[in-house]
């Protein structure tokens, strides 16, 4: 075999990389276990605050050494294979930046009645449509302003230089669009800083491109109210005077002495002793210079009070109090202690810089001392006096920021700068210092330039942040999902059980059917799963429940390539070829079919990733990685193993590809499938028509993803009748409530569309209150504070989700786009590969047939009492069905293409029938192995994946059926003219 060494080399490299990245996951798991043991009391209850405190304490500490390289716990968490919200609990939030305040701010808070009426009308319209707010506002303005131009409102003193009375409406709308985009980016940066406060919970934040929305995931958090308050709070920009270190040097030394005395009392080594061991002994009696000078000189072990506490020992030479990021937790704890606070000056507040600075291979963060005013909440200057801020270049052509203030701000700024020449003024947002420029001289007119060692991007960010004073950008939660730890743990267990059970069943079948060849296929499958997990860890992706579903599905689908190869090898052996020749021909002839089927399925995964949201993306990532790794392992790794085994013990004794009972199963079939195509057409049409009629009459059950609304997972300690609870809650929600079981009969899902168009906190609180009070009234139970320890007579909310109406519209639109583009991509690929439009159209018609067949099955199942919902996960299932079905169809088409190339005197229709018969073994075996794992998902996958599994189950069956009775027959019918010409030619020849 050629290139065998290359394949072995690549396998070793990929395996080593996967082991390396997965090692971080094992280390993290051990640390989590230690934290849990530390926080578990004698009774066995876990104190989550104590566990979090333990993890916070080591967050920036080295905890893992790999070949001499130290990794902190933070770095490990960033590199490990994390778990998604649905597997460990946590909160998912989508925030939308409100453009109303931006437009108001640009107008100088205009009192023009027509302007405010247009804003109000646009705000109401935005609740039910996804049109751009600027377009909605301008439409309303045109209907109310009576021909007036926008410059009558926006040509203000604050906008001088940008908007004048000569500006057109198009110019002004462009500026508004730009400011709204800046506001979204500003909110994103502010929120990114805020979510970092959640420490070890691995927050993930990203912008949803093409919208004003920001998506945040916070695994592990359990305080929903804290998250809402922190994320929706309006950013407050302030200017404070920075205190010089010598202003509070004596107090710092007093704190130092206090900590040193405490260390001596506990007989533990002081930080000074530790630092001295590393950096060398200090000289006694050395005359100390000023604290500021010593820090600037880099003498972090100088003798301030005979010995040094961590306050000084951990400082890094630069300017002021500068620390490595990993040491900030230690410093925060010291400064939060009451005894330390008592010796520090009360008029100084300590704030960190927002961004670390890289120096000498370290990430350093500066701690600023901020001078407080008499009213500690009242800054010297608030950000609302800023009228404009923009990035520009200074006289040396370096990035800088210009800042313009209004008249009141200019007056205060003049006085402030005159009194602080040579001193620093801190620009503070959310209690983080964004910059602290030194005042060079009095600034009389409110026009200032901030210079420093900025990059162009940093200057733009700072200018944008300064605008948060004049153009606030409030955010509101338009989508929210909360998964409690109990629900996450249950989902995790179900996922693992599904994966293991599916793997075991496939192993047993493959060995029973293909003998030693089955062991080779299983080796490829193990490599495949290992590669998936390793690559996910390398990408820093999180494993979700749909992701586990993707792995389980990959277990079934990855067998397909080996089935194709083994069936080809068996075919060659039946034709009299020797073992080595049969192996070589089997791999070569199966390659094109494997490539085409994998590419078409990969295309659906890529489209699913590009257009899907939330859990759908997680599924798509795993599906794409699984397809790529299964192609490599099934086609290349197994070839190396098979060649090695075939040469090891002689030509026939070393490896076999069939057990005695399976040797001739499904071989030499000669069924006339195409003659039954009209019966298949009638059956499919009848089933789809009945199903769609049921859907129109009874209606399909759509999840909140598609309808909008709020849902709550409620767990009881005893079975509860859904009908009783629904009747009781109908009065609370005007009949807009649905109650169904969610797994066990003691877990219910309550869904309501009540106040669907209201996204404010008051509406959220009102709905949640009604749910809790309604359940308590109907059942007589009380709400439990701790869902992990549910007692008799209690119930708990273990999960919840909210989707706004406009977000639901977005999800529906993106789902439709995903389906459309998947079909277009497949059509074009089939056309490119098979060079006949009949094959492309036949495959697309078969796929549309499969989609409608599954929808019809859902409608009929719902009418018979099933509780399947159509949601984002259902769309993922439908696109997977599309990928699986086209996989089946391409295998048949590939054999048809081969038969046509070697047609000889065979007729066209016979070649189509022969292709179906020749691939029947592969079709049924692959479908069977895939159905095994899909059934495991259906039985063990839990309620979250129940609809997904049912759709896949029907989809695999109908995909197999359609590749035989729909796709191929349609191609024959589309080629009638060619078949007729063939018949005429045969008559003439006769």
Secondary structure, 3 states (H helix, E strand, C coil): CCCHHHHHHHHHHHHHHHHHHHHHHHHHHHHHHHHHHHCECCCCCECHHHHHHHHHHCCCCEEEEECCEEEEHHHHHHHCCEECHHHHCEEEEEEEECCHHHHHHHCCCCCCHHHHHHHHHHHHHHCCCCCCHHHHHHHHHHHHHCCCCCHHHHCCHHHCCCCCCCCCHHHHHHHHHHHHHHHHHHHHHHHHHHHHHHHHHCCEEEEECCCCEEEEEEECCCCHHHHHHHHHCCCCEEEEEECCHHHHHHHHHHHHHHHHHHHHHCCCCCHHHHHHHHHCCCCCCCCCCCHHHHHHCCCCCCCCCCCCCHHHHCECCCCCEEEEHHHHHHHHHHHHCHHHHHHCCCCEEEEEECCCEEECCEEEEEEEEEECCCCCCCCCEEHHHEEEEEEEECCCCCEEEEEEECHHHHHHHHHHHHHCCCCEEEEEECCEEEEEEECCCCCCCCEEEECCCCCHHHHHHHHHHHCCCCCCCCEEEEEEEEECHHHHHHHHHHHHHHHHHHHHHHHHHHHHHHCHHHHHHHHHHHHHHHHHHHHHHHHCCEECHHHHHHHHHHHHHHHHHHHHHHHHHHHHHHCCCCHHHHHHHHHHHHHHHHHHHHHHHHHHHHHHHHHCCCHHHHHHHHHHHHHHHHHHHHHHHHHHHHHHHHHHCCCCCCCCCCCHHHCCCCCCCCCCCHHHHHHHHHHHHHHHHHHHHHHHHHCCCECHHHHCEEEEEEEECCCCCHHHHHHHHHCCCCCCEEEEECCCCCEEEEEECCCCCCCCHHHHHHHHHHHHHHHHHHHCCEECCCHHHCCCCEEEEEEEEEECHHHHHHHHHHHHHHHHHHHHHHHHHHHHHHCCHHHHHHHHHHHHHHHHHHHHHHHHHHHCCCCCCECHHHHHHHHHHHHHHHHHHHHHHHHHHHHHHCCCCCCHHHHHHHHHHHCHHHHHHHHHHHHHHHHHHHHHCCHHHHHHHHHHHHHHHHHHHHHHHHHHHHHHHHCHHHHHHHHHHHHHHC
